[in-house]
Amino acid sequence: VDFNDIPAADLAAQLPLLQPLGSLEAAISGRLSAGLGDTGVTALEAAMTIGKGALRPTEAARPVVFDRAAMSLSYDAKTGRIALSGLDVQSPTLRAKAKGQAYLMDANGTAMTGPLTGALPASFLTQISFEQVMIDPEGVFAEPVVFSAGALDMRLGVQPFLVEIGQLSLAEDQRRLVLKGRIGADAAGWTTSLDLDLNEIAHDRLLATWPQTLLAKTRAWLEKNLLAGALSDVKAALRVTPGAEPRLHLAYNYENAELRFM
């Protein structure tokens, strides 16, 4: 099947393994090849290009816009494995190239194998390997955050939308960032609970990657009074709930610091 400019929600409704696309507000074009048996879909391959749109799981969730995305996938019915390749996201917020795999999981956390039927998975257990990552939310960071390699282990729940991050590990030069937590969306909007560990960073890079609107007065104080220094063993915790101010905890060790304390 060749298709052009099909709404993501319509395409997601056709096959269980495309269910995560239902959280997108975008049009999708591509090609899909499937084998059909008495018990359902026995094999499937797809290559898709997603046009300009947004990730918006619920009406209350603020849209996360993107310019385009592309991906290819194939399903192995014997193992229940979805092979993901050619993952490419281009947006004002995120640019990434990656590949990986995913497994369909039922409500009991058991992998769903065999031909695809009408049964909907409760979640997708996913591992992603990044070749390139650049994070640059508009008006958030003073400079883009760039990593040359990384890996992600996560579970994606669709209804309700919930990303459970077992571990996101990103690397650039000597920097090693590890993040875990949860990102969800419901009728009230986005909810975030993230914990981050960073082995080392220069003070000016910390300020460059500190969101400009998150605890702005604290950030401004550090920008004015922390004049030099190397930070290590950086630990941060971020909690965001609808209708409340974000909460941030930050702790770190430092050396060779120059600090204006009064």
Contacts in CASP RR format, 6 or more apart in sequence:
PFRMAT RR
TARGET T0000
AUTHOR 0000-0000-0000
METHOD contacts of the structure
MODEL  1
VDFNDIPAADLAAQLPLLQPLGSLEAAISGRLSAGLGDTGVTALEAAMTI
GKGALRPTEAARPVVFDRAAMSLSYDAKTGRIALSGLDVQSPTLRAKAKG
QAYLMDANGTAMTGPLTGALPASFLTQISFEQVMIDPEGVFAEPVVFSAG
ALDMRLGVQPFLVEIGQLSLAEDQRRLVLKGRIGADAAGWTTSLDLDLNE
IAHDRLLATWPQTLLAKTRAWLEKNLLAGALSDVKAALRVTPGAEPRLHL
AYNYENAELRFM
1 31 0 8 1.000
1 32 0 8 1.000
1 33 0 8 1.000
1 34 0 8 1.000
2 30 0 8 1.000
2 31 0 8 1.000
3 11 0 8 1.000
3 28 0 8 1.000
3 29 0 8 1.000
3 30 0 8 1.000
3 31 0 8 1.000
3 32 0 8 1.000
4 29 0 8 1.000
4 30 0 8 1.000
5 27 0 8 1.000
5 28 0 8 1.000
5 29 0 8 1.000
6 27 0 8 1.000
6 28 0 8 1.000
6 29 0 8 1.000
7 26 0 8 1.000
7 27 0 8 1.000
7 28 0 8 1.000
8 21 0 8 1.000
8 22 0 8 1.000
8 24 0 8 1.000
8 25 0 8 1.000
8 26 0 8 1.000
8 27 0 8 1.000
8 28 0 8 1.000
8 50 0 8 1.000
9 21 0 8 1.000
9 22 0 8 1.000
9 24 0 8 1.000
11 18 0 8 1.000
11 21 0 8 1.000
11 22 0 8 1.000
11 28 0 8 1.000
12 18 0 8 1.000
12 19 0 8 1.000
12 20 0 8 1.000
12 21 0 8 1.000
12 22 0 8 1.000
13 22 0 8 1.000
15 41 0 8 1.000
15 44 0 8 1.000
15 116 0 8 1.000
16 104 0 8 1.000
16 116 0 8 1.000
16 117 0 8 1.000
16 118 0 8 1.000
16 119 0 8 1.000
16 120 0 8 1.000
16 121 0 8 1.000
17 44 0 8 1.000
17 73 0 8 1.000
17 75 0 8 1.000
17 82 0 8 1.000
17 104 0 8 1.000
17 116 0 8 1.000
17 121 0 8 1.000
18 46 0 8 1.000
19 120 0 8 1.000
19 121 0 8 1.000
19 124 0 8 1.000
19 158 0 8 1.000
20 124 0 8 1.000
20 156 0 8 1.000
20 158 0 8 1.000
21 28 0 8 1.000
22 158 0 8 1.000
23 55 0 8 1.000
23 56 0 8 1.000
23 57 0 8 1.000
23 158 0 8 1.000
23 161 0 8 1.000
24 50 0 8 1.000
24 53 0 8 1.000
24 54 0 8 1.000
24 55 0 8 1.000
24 56 0 8 1.000
25 53 0 8 1.000
25 54 0 8 1.000
25 55 0 8 1.000
25 56 0 8 1.000
25 63 0 8 1.000
26 50 0 8 1.000
26 51 0 8 1.000
26 52 0 8 1.000
26 53 0 8 1.000
26 54 0 8 1.000
26 66 0 8 1.000
27 50 0 8 1.000
27 51 0 8 1.000
28 48 0 8 1.000
28 49 0 8 1.000
28 50 0 8 1.000
28 51 0 8 1.000
29 48 0 8 1.000
29 49 0 8 1.000
29 51 0 8 1.000
30 46 0 8 1.000
30 47 0 8 1.000
30 48 0 8 1.000
30 49 0 8 1.000
31 46 0 8 1.000
31 47 0 8 1.000
32 44 0 8 1.000
32 45 0 8 1.000
32 46 0 8 1.000
33 44 0 8 1.000
33 45 0 8 1.000
33 46 0 8 1.000
34 41 0 8 1.000
34 43 0 8 1.000
34 44 0 8 1.000
34 45 0 8 1.000
35 41 0 8 1.000
35 42 0 8 1.000
35 43 0 8 1.000
35 44 0 8 1.000
36 42 0 8 1.000
37 115 0 8 1.000
39 114 0 8 1.000
39 115 0 8 1.000
39 117 0 8 1.000
40 115 0 8 1.000
40 116 0 8 1.000
40 117 0 8 1.000
41 75 0 8 1.000
41 77 0 8 1.000
41 115 0 8 1.000
41 116 0 8 1.000
41 117 0 8 1.000
42 77 0 8 1.000
42 114 0 8 1.000
42 115 0 8 1.000
43 74 0 8 1.000
43 75 0 8 1.000
43 76 0 8 1.000
43 77 0 8 1.000
44 73 0 8 1.000
44 74 0 8 1.000
44 75 0 8 1.000
44 116 0 8 1.000
45 72 0 8 1.000
45 73 0 8 1.000
45 74 0 8 1.000
45 75 0 8 1.000
46 72 0 8 1.000
46 73 0 8 1.000
46 74 0 8 1.000
47 70 0 8 1.000
47 71 0 8 1.000
47 72 0 8 1.000
48 70 0 8 1.000
48 71 0 8 1.000
48 72 0 8 1.000
49 68 0 8 1.000
49 69 0 8 1.000
49 70 0 8 1.000
50 66 0 8 1.000
50 68 0 8 1.000
50 69 0 8 1.000
50 70 0 8 1.000
50 71 0 8 1.000
51 67 0 8 1.000
51 68 0 8 1.000
51 69 0 8 1.000
52 65 0 8 1.000
52 66 0 8 1.000
52 67 0 8 1.000
52 68 0 8 1.000
53 63 0 8 1.000
53 65 0 8 1.000
53 66 0 8 1.000
54 63 0 8 1.000
54 64 0 8 1.000
54 65 0 8 1.000
54 66 0 8 1.000
55 63 0 8 1.000
55 64 0 8 1.000
55 66 0 8 1.000
56 62 0 8 1.000
56 63 0 8 1.000
56 64 0 8 1.000
57 160 0 8 1.000
57 161 0 8 1.000
57 184 0 8 1.000
57 185 0 8 1.000
58 161 0 8 1.000
58 185 0 8 1.000
58 186 0 8 1.000
58 187 0 8 1.000
58 189 0 8 1.000
59 187 0 8 1.000
60 185 0 8 1.000
60 186 0 8 1.000
60 187 0 8 1.000
60 188 0 8 1.000
60 189 0 8 1.000
60 242 0 8 1.000
61 161 0 8 1.000
61 185 0 8 1.000
61 189 0 8 1.000
61 190 0 8 1.000
62 189 0 8 1.000
62 190 0 8 1.000
64 91 0 8 1.000
64 93 0 8 1.000
65 91 0 8 1.000
65 92 0 8 1.000
65 93 0 8 1.000
66 89 0 8 1.000
66 90 0 8 1.000
66 91 0 8 1.000
66 92 0 8 1.000
66 93 0 8 1.000
66 94 0 8 1.000
67 90 0 8 1.000
67 91 0 8 1.000
67 92 0 8 1.000
68 90 0 8 1.000
69 87 0 8 1.000
69 88 0 8 1.000
69 89 0 8 1.000
69 90 0 8 1.000
69 91 0 8 1.000
70 86 0 8 1.000
70 87 0 8 1.000
70 88 0 8 1.000
71 84 0 8 1.000
71 85 0 8 1.000
71 86 0 8 1.000
71 87 0 8 1.000
71 88 0 8 1.000
72 84 0 8 1.000
72 85 0 8 1.000
72 86 0 8 1.000
73 82 0 8 1.000
73 83 0 8 1.000
73 84 0 8 1.000
73 85 0 8 1.000
74 82 0 8 1.000
74 83 0 8 1.000
75 81 0 8 1.000
75 82 0 8 1.000
75 83 0 8 1.000
75 116 0 8 1.000
76 82 0 8 1.000
76 83 0 8 1.000
77 113 0 8 1.000
77 114 0 8 1.000
77 115 0 8 1.000
77 116 0 8 1.000
78 113 0 8 1.000
78 114 0 8 1.000
79 113 0 8 1.000
80 103 0 8 1.000
80 104 0 8 1.000
80 111 0 8 1.000
80 112 0 8 1.000
80 113 0 8 1.000
80 114 0 8 1.000
81 101 0 8 1.000
81 102 0 8 1.000
81 103 0 8 1.000
82 101 0 8 1.000
82 102 0 8 1.000
82 103 0 8 1.000
82 104 0 8 1.000
82 124 0 8 1.000
83 100 0 8 1.000
83 101 0 8 1.000
84 98 0 8 1.000
84 99 0 8 1.000
84 100 0 8 1.000
84 101 0 8 1.000
84 102 0 8 1.000
84 128 0 8 1.000
85 99 0 8 1.000
85 100 0 8 1.000
86 97 0 8 1.000
86 98 0 8 1.000
86 99 0 8 1.000
87 96 0 8 1.000
87 97 0 8 1.000
87 98 0 8 1.000
87 99 0 8 1.000
87 100 0 8 1.000
87 128 0 8 1.000
88 96 0 8 1.000
88 97 0 8 1.000
89 95 0 8 1.000
89 96 0 8 1.000
92 136 0 8 1.000
92 137 0 8 1.000
92 138 0 8 1.000
93 135 0 8 1.000
93 136 0 8 1.000
93 137 0 8 1.000
93 138 0 8 1.000
94 133 0 8 1.000
94 134 0 8 1.000
94 135 0 8 1.000
94 136 0 8 1.000
95 132 0 8 1.000
95 133 0 8 1.000
95 134 0 8 1.000
95 136 0 8 1.000
96 130 0 8 1.000
96 132 0 8 1.000
96 133 0 8 1.000
96 134 0 8 1.000
97 130 0 8 1.000
97 131 0 8 1.000
97 132 0 8 1.000
98 128 0 8 1.000
98 129 0 8 1.000
98 130 0 8 1.000
98 131 0 8 1.000
99 128 0 8 1.000
99 129 0 8 1.000
99 131 0 8 1.000
100 126 0 8 1.000
100 127 0 8 1.000
100 128 0 8 1.000
100 129 0 8 1.000
101 126 0 8 1.000
101 127 0 8 1.000
102 124 0 8 1.000
102 125 0 8 1.000
102 126 0 8 1.000
102 127 0 8 1.000
103 111 0 8 1.000
103 112 0 8 1.000
103 124 0 8 1.000
103 125 0 8 1.000
103 126 0 8 1.000
104 111 0 8 1.000
104 112 0 8 1.000
104 121 0 8 1.000
104 124 0 8 1.000
105 111 0 8 1.000
105 112 0 8 1.000
105 121 0 8 1.000
105 122 0 8 1.000
105 123 0 8 1.000
105 124 0 8 1.000
105 125 0 8 1.000
105 155 0 8 1.000
106 112 0 8 1.000
106 119 0 8 1.000
106 121 0 8 1.000
106 122 0 8 1.000
107 122 0 8 1.000
109 122 0 8 1.000
109 123 0 8 1.000
111 125 0 8 1.000
112 119 0 8 1.000
112 121 0 8 1.000
120 158 0 8 1.000
121 158 0 8 1.000
122 157 0 8 1.000
122 158 0 8 1.000
123 155 0 8 1.000
123 156 0 8 1.000
123 157 0 8 1.000
123 158 0 8 1.000
124 155 0 8 1.000
124 156 0 8 1.000
124 157 0 8 1.000
124 158 0 8 1.000
125 155 0 8 1.000
126 152 0 8 1.000
126 153 0 8 1.000
126 154 0 8 1.000
126 155 0 8 1.000
126 156 0 8 1.000
127 151 0 8 1.000
127 152 0 8 1.000
127 153 0 8 1.000
128 151 0 8 1.000
128 152 0 8 1.000
128 154 0 8 1.000
129 150 0 8 1.000
129 151 0 8 1.000
130 147 0 8 1.000
130 149 0 8 1.000
130 150 0 8 1.000
130 151 0 8 1.000
130 152 0 8 1.000
130 170 0 8 1.000
131 148 0 8 1.000
131 149 0 8 1.000
132 147 0 8 1.000
132 148 0 8 1.000
133 146 0 8 1.000
133 147 0 8 1.000
133 148 0 8 1.000
133 150 0 8 1.000
133 170 0 8 1.000
134 144 0 8 1.000
134 145 0 8 1.000
134 146 0 8 1.000
134 147 0 8 1.000
135 141 0 8 1.000
135 144 0 8 1.000
135 145 0 8 1.000
135 146 0 8 1.000
136 144 0 8 1.000
136 145 0 8 1.000
137 211 0 8 1.000
139 212 0 8 1.000
139 213 0 8 1.000
140 211 0 8 1.000
140 212 0 8 1.000
140 213 0 8 1.000
141 208 0 8 1.000
141 209 0 8 1.000
141 210 0 8 1.000
141 211 0 8 1.000
141 212 0 8 1.000
142 207 0 8 1.000
142 208 0 8 1.000
142 209 0 8 1.000
142 212 0 8 1.000
143 208 0 8 1.000
143 209 0 8 1.000
145 209 0 8 1.000
146 172 0 8 1.000
147 170 0 8 1.000
147 171 0 8 1.000
147 172 0 8 1.000
147 175 0 8 1.000
147 177 0 8 1.000
148 171 0 8 1.000
148 172 0 8 1.000
149 170 0 8 1.000
149 171 0 8 1.000
149 172 0 8 1.000
150 168 0 8 1.000
150 169 0 8 1.000
150 170 0 8 1.000
150 171 0 8 1.000
151 167 0 8 1.000
151 168 0 8 1.000
151 169 0 8 1.000
152 165 0 8 1.000
152 167 0 8 1.000
152 168 0 8 1.000
152 169 0 8 1.000
153 165 0 8 1.000
153 166 0 8 1.000
153 167 0 8 1.000
153 168 0 8 1.000
154 163 0 8 1.000
154 164 0 8 1.000
154 165 0 8 1.000
154 166 0 8 1.000
154 168 0 8 1.000
155 163 0 8 1.000
155 164 0 8 1.000
155 166 0 8 1.000
156 162 0 8 1.000
156 163 0 8 1.000
156 164 0 8 1.000
157 163 0 8 1.000
157 164 0 8 1.000
160 184 0 8 1.000
160 185 0 8 1.000
160 186 0 8 1.000
161 184 0 8 1.000
161 185 0 8 1.000
161 186 0 8 1.000
162 182 0 8 1.000
162 183 0 8 1.000
162 184 0 8 1.000
162 185 0 8 1.000
163 182 0 8 1.000
163 183 0 8 1.000
163 184 0 8 1.000
164 181 0 8 1.000
164 182 0 8 1.000
165 179 0 8 1.000
165 180 0 8 1.000
165 181 0 8 1.000
165 182 0 8 1.000
165 183 0 8 1.000
165 194 0 8 1.000
166 180 0 8 1.000
166 181 0 8 1.000
167 178 0 8 1.000
167 179 0 8 1.000
167 180 0 8 1.000
168 177 0 8 1.000
168 178 0 8 1.000
168 179 0 8 1.000
168 180 0 8 1.000
169 176 0 8 1.000
169 177 0 8 1.000
169 178 0 8 1.000
169 179 0 8 1.000
170 176 0 8 1.000
170 177 0 8 1.000
170 179 0 8 1.000
171 177 0 8 1.000
174 199 0 8 1.000
174 200 0 8 1.000
175 198 0 8 1.000
175 199 0 8 1.000
175 200 0 8 1.000
175 201 0 8 1.000
176 198 0 8 1.000
176 199 0 8 1.000
177 196 0 8 1.000
177 197 0 8 1.000
177 198 0 8 1.000
178 196 0 8 1.000
178 197 0 8 1.000
178 198 0 8 1.000
179 194 0 8 1.000
179 195 0 8 1.000
179 196 0 8 1.000
179 197 0 8 1.000
180 194 0 8 1.000
180 195 0 8 1.000
181 193 0 8 1.000
181 194 0 8 1.000
181 195 0 8 1.000
182 191 0 8 1.000
182 192 0 8 1.000
182 193 0 8 1.000
182 194 0 8 1.000
183 190 0 8 1.000
183 191 0 8 1.000
183 192 0 8 1.000
183 193 0 8 1.000
183 194 0 8 1.000
184 190 0 8 1.000
184 191 0 8 1.000
184 192 0 8 1.000
185 191 0 8 1.000
188 242 0 8 1.000
188 243 0 8 1.000
189 242 0 8 1.000
190 240 0 8 1.000
190 242 0 8 1.000
191 240 0 8 1.000
191 241 0 8 1.000
191 242 0 8 1.000
192 238 0 8 1.000
192 239 0 8 1.000
192 240 0 8 1.000
193 238 0 8 1.000
193 239 0 8 1.000
193 240 0 8 1.000
194 237 0 8 1.000
194 238 0 8 1.000
195 235 0 8 1.000
195 236 0 8 1.000
195 237 0 8 1.000
196 234 0 8 1.000
196 235 0 8 1.000
196 236 0 8 1.000
196 237 0 8 1.000
196 238 0 8 1.000
197 233 0 8 1.000
197 234 0 8 1.000
197 235 0 8 1.000
198 234 0 8 1.000
198 235 0 8 1.000
198 236 0 8 1.000
199 232 0 8 1.000
199 233 0 8 1.000
199 234 0 8 1.000
200 230 0 8 1.000
200 231 0 8 1.000
200 232 0 8 1.000
200 233 0 8 1.000
200 234 0 8 1.000
201 209 0 8 1.000
201 230 0 8 1.000
201 231 0 8 1.000
201 234 0 8 1.000
202 229 0 8 1.000
202 230 0 8 1.000
202 231 0 8 1.000
203 222 0 8 1.000
203 226 0 8 1.000
203 227 0 8 1.000
203 228 0 8 1.000
203 229 0 8 1.000
203 230 0 8 1.000
203 231 0 8 1.000
203 254 0 8 1.000
203 257 0 8 1.000
206 222 0 8 1.000
206 231 0 8 1.000
206 234 0 8 1.000
207 219 0 8 1.000
207 222 0 8 1.000
207 223 0 8 1.000
207 226 0 8 1.000
210 219 0 8 1.000
210 222 0 8 1.000
211 219 0 8 1.000
212 219 0 8 1.000
214 238 0 8 1.000
214 246 0 8 1.000
214 248 0 8 1.000
215 246 0 8 1.000
215 248 0 8 1.000
218 248 0 8 1.000
224 260 0 8 1.000
225 259 0 8 1.000
225 260 0 8 1.000
225 261 0 8 1.000
226 257 0 8 1.000
226 258 0 8 1.000
226 259 0 8 1.000
227 258 0 8 1.000
227 259 0 8 1.000
227 260 0 8 1.000
228 256 0 8 1.000
228 257 0 8 1.000
228 258 0 8 1.000
229 254 0 8 1.000
229 255 0 8 1.000
229 256 0 8 1.000
229 257 0 8 1.000
229 258 0 8 1.000
230 254 0 8 1.000
230 255 0 8 1.000
230 256 0 8 1.000
231 252 0 8 1.000
231 253 0 8 1.000
231 254 0 8 1.000
232 252 0 8 1.000
232 253 0 8 1.000
232 254 0 8 1.000
232 255 0 8 1.000
233 252 0 8 1.000
233 253 0 8 1.000
234 250 0 8 1.000
234 251 0 8 1.000
234 252 0 8 1.000
235 249 0 8 1.000
235 250 0 8 1.000
235 251 0 8 1.000
235 252 0 8 1.000
236 248 0 8 1.000
236 249 0 8 1.000
236 250 0 8 1.000
236 251 0 8 1.000
237 248 0 8 1.000
237 249 0 8 1.000
238 246 0 8 1.000
238 247 0 8 1.000
238 248 0 8 1.000
239 246 0 8 1.000
239 247 0 8 1.000
239 248 0 8 1.000
240 246 0 8 1.000
240 247 0 8 1.000
END
